[in-house]
Amino acid sequence: MNSIDLVRAFAPILHFHPEESVHCCFPSDAEKIYELYHENWEEFEVTKTPKTLDELTPCYYEIWTSQRMTQIRYWFWYNYNDFPGTHFGVGDHLGDWEHVEVRLYNSSQMQDAIWLLSNHLSARAASMTKTMPSFNVETPICGGTHLHVWVALGSHANYPSPQSTPRCYMKIFCDRIQDKGEIWYTERMLKKLDETNFREFTGRWGDEKAPRSPMNEYNNRWRNAPE
């Protein structure tokens, strides 16, 4: 299987919380935001939009290959991160880059894969057969080769199951994940990071609390876990 076929085959399926449209926002086109604000990010202000899911929203990707492993990372851009239940802006910030990574060891078979899902400043792991140090590896739920991913309300942290134990802030405010919301099939609009208008930008997408660019060294290929 060639690279682009692999990217399509393993593109994740995202499940949103049924209240996402009320609470915050769905993914949007990062290139449009970059075009509008990259010369002056101070003009980028709070916008909890879009309120509807557009299935043709771009899902950006990057891919690395070596003799031992192929890595594919899928990136999603949200205009805002709104952690539910908190007060005084705790956990909230402009911009929100999230991702799902798949590592394929020596083959393109699902039993040789491990998925790493961005989850606040760390990641959640899922695999049928693989283990990984420092991770509680969960069993993936797949549609063919596509991993199903549950997106937390407002914070957009990713989970491999609606029954996953949610991340909590201060042991009080917890991510909320739930079935029966909108579903995004990311394979329908894939775009390589190297072909975007922000391919050379390494700064923050907003103010000092906003996320670093996918092109920043912070988001290097080993961000989720070393090889």
Helices and strands as residue ranges (DSSP letters): H 3-9, E 13-16, H 20-23, H 30-37, G 41-43, E 59-65, E 69-81, E 93-105, G 110-112, E 113-119, E 122-127, E 142-143, E 146-151, E 158-159, E 168-169, E 173-174, E 183-185, G 186-189, E 190-192, G 193-195, G 217-219
